[in-house]
């Protein structure tokens, strides 16, 4: 029994470490936002705007609740940040889910082939990436934990980008 517990501990440590190291890091160039289908509208104009890219799923209740929070942020920062929520679930399910909620300020995408998910090395959701107009990852973490003050300090920066330390996200492995 003791050996089993030790083995489980080692496996958990291995998988948690691989999740953290597999994701893109702050200050790195973001992959191209391609290979997925827009559900709610045409692809938004990103010129001179940040992109808040949120990977989510309907089965993750915390992430679903956080979309209300993200929608409020999207309304406040609509002139500076494009909020894009991407899922790899069934299109009919996602479309129905979006219609039944009032998230008018968020753009929604579908990544059934997992092209975007793979290019961002996503192995754990929910997770977001804030991408600068220069296509640099400037913040990452769990989407319901981002605050308007953090976004404000980034989008209203002077000459340098303030990088926000990523959170250790080791739950909800997909």
ABEGO torsion letter per residue (X at the ends): XAAAAAAAAAAAAAAAAAAAAABBBBGBBBBBBBGBBBAABBBBBABGBBBBBBBBBAABAAAAAAAAAAAAAAAAAAAABBBBBBBABBAAAAAAAAAABBBAABBBBBBAAGAAAAAAGBABOBBBBBBBAAGBBABBEBAAABBAAAAAAAAABBABBBBBBBBBBABGBX
